[in-house]
Amino acid sequence: MQHSHTTTADERQGIFHAIVASVRDYAMFTIDLKGLISTWNAGAHQIFGYRTEEIVGRPVSLIFTEEDIRAGAPESERERAARDGRAIDKRWHLRKDGGRFWADGVVTPIHSGEGCVIGFVKIMRDATEVQRLEEERERLLLAERTAREEAEAAISARDAFLAIAAHELRTPLTAIVGYAQVLERRLSHIADLSERDRRALHAIVDQSDRAHQLIGSLLDMARLHSEHDRLSLGLIDLCDLTQQIAADVEPLLYAHTIAIDCDGPALVLGDPLRLEQVLQNLLQNAVKYSPDGGHISVRLSQDEGSVLWSVSDQGVGIPEGVGGRLFERFYRANHTTGVPITGMGIGLYVVHELVALHGGTVEVASSVGGGSTFVVRLPRAPGS
Ligand code: ADP
């Protein structure tokens, strides 16, 4: 015969005590209002090392560290628990053998039937390993942050050095290129100049120009990364800027011709020096990758939100399949015969980065032998 059995209050109490007593991973014990330990479970024995009969009736401060006792932690923990209903207890505690462990626990008040606080229960576990891992993680994070900061400092020192070195090298080179060109022009009229001298002079002009361009690329890149060199934005008419730059680069166009096509102002919010650098790099490439006598055109147009700034040449073009890699640092498309290999693959990278800094994009349309058109798209100035 089966009969149902309802547990009595005493039985329930017994079961509860049995559970508490058998829990091993958690220390569970009670503290009376005077701060004396009143019960102690097996988990507490295991974690702290005290047997029940050794500790019951003794002050809870036994398990606190000296610093915490001096700071009044045992009392303030109970006050907080009584006031707030619980007090989180994450601190170093002392074992019987004097060893410390990191405890993660909570103290809660025990209420009488009338609602008065008659003691406290403290439940905690040994979280030393968790804490150790946490500290290790913090240490690694800190080490990683320090290493990154050091690397960043080293990189910016390198960029600053490169910028200074490139700038200092470029100044004398600019003078050499300029004077060599003047000399070549003057001496070309002298009839009895030997062919050897003429070639030597031409080599000086050619090579110094090449070195000048390489140093220019280095300077561009160093400046791009130098943190002191941020954009200083202003309202710019790209049409004006283009006319001005075209006039400036005229002497560098050699045997090429240039046409500018713009109908009305093309206003953008930009840094004039950086945008000048963009156009100069595109023009330099148009000259470099076109045969003498080639025609270059710069066109400005607008659509709803953008100003389109395109530079076209009738040069060697770009092999198919190169795609966006053209704008990567140090990338150089392999042209077939007849193309001078003078660059470092920096110019278009700088163009791409500067345009991106202005919130724009750059694309190229090209075919081998059919010339190239680079299109820079920049956001129109607000209200224009
Ligand atoms: P580089 O210093 O080699 O000219 P860039 O970054 O300016 O470096 O250009 C990368 C490559 O893109 C060049 O090596 C060249 O192959 C190709 N390129 C750039 N502009 C043109 C152009 N107008 N016509 C044909 N190829 C070009």
Boltz pocket constraint, residues with backbone or C-beta under 6 A from the ligand:
constraints:
  - pocket:
      binder: B
      contacts: [[A, 217], [A, 281], [A, 282], [A, 285], [A, 286], [A, 289], [A, 313], [A, 315], [A, 316], [A, 317], [A, 318], [A, 326], [A, 328], [A, 331], [A, 332], [A, 333], [A, 334], [A, 335], [A, 342], [A, 343], [A, 344], [A, 345], [A, 346], [A, 347], [A, 348], [A, 349], [A, 371], [A, 372]]
      max_distance: 6.0
